[in-house]
Amino acid sequence: MGSGSVRSGRAHAVAAGRPLREGELLQLCYCGRPFFGHGICFDRPVKVGSTGLPADVRKIVDVAREAQEAALAKVCAGATTGEVHAAAAAVIGRHGWDRAMQHRTGRGIGLSDPEWPEIKADDPTVLEPGMLLGIEPGVYVAGIGGARFGDTILVTETGYEPLTPLALGRDI
């Protein structure tokens, strides 16, 4: 495993200042305002080259993906942001990484960044139809690596509508 994978073990790591190497894991994050000034959240881990990931890094990527899927499964009008966070945290904890979640599960998306609500532990905010959220739980294990899948969604009565391409980069 190269040091690019190790650097990804920090939620907001700074570039290493060297060329990427075959088999390293790189975390791409796009948080911009492409829709008439409205924000968007899109995060993906990306493997450099065609070499497979080491098993411990592969597990981190798989758990991060599973955590996002669990959080998304909880999203609907009437759910609380704390429940959404708890779903992601439960997945990460089940794999023995209770302390590997270095930030909230997500946040509100709007004209400023970050925006209310925060999707974090024990938050009682009730989700309502029309809310825009970034769902982006991450797994960060010091000395091994980290990964985060983040997408922008629109809360609906019965769930959510994806506004970013959820499938893109999920098969890393």
LINRA-V493754 format. One record per helix or strand. SS is the DSSP state (~ for helix, > for strand). FROM is the first residue (numbers start at 1). TO is the last residue. If there is no record, write none. Layout:
# LINRA-V493754
ss=SS from=FROM to=TO
ss=SS from=FROM to=TO
This chain:
# LINRA-V493754
ss=~ from=3 to=7
ss=> from=25 to=35
ss=> from=38 to=47
ss=~ from=55 to=74
ss=> from=80 to=80
ss=~ from=81 to=94
ss=> from=106 to=108
ss=> from=115 to=119
ss=> from=126 to=126
ss=> from=132 to=135
ss=> from=138 to=141
ss=> from=145 to=148
ss=> from=150 to=155
ss=> from=160 to=162
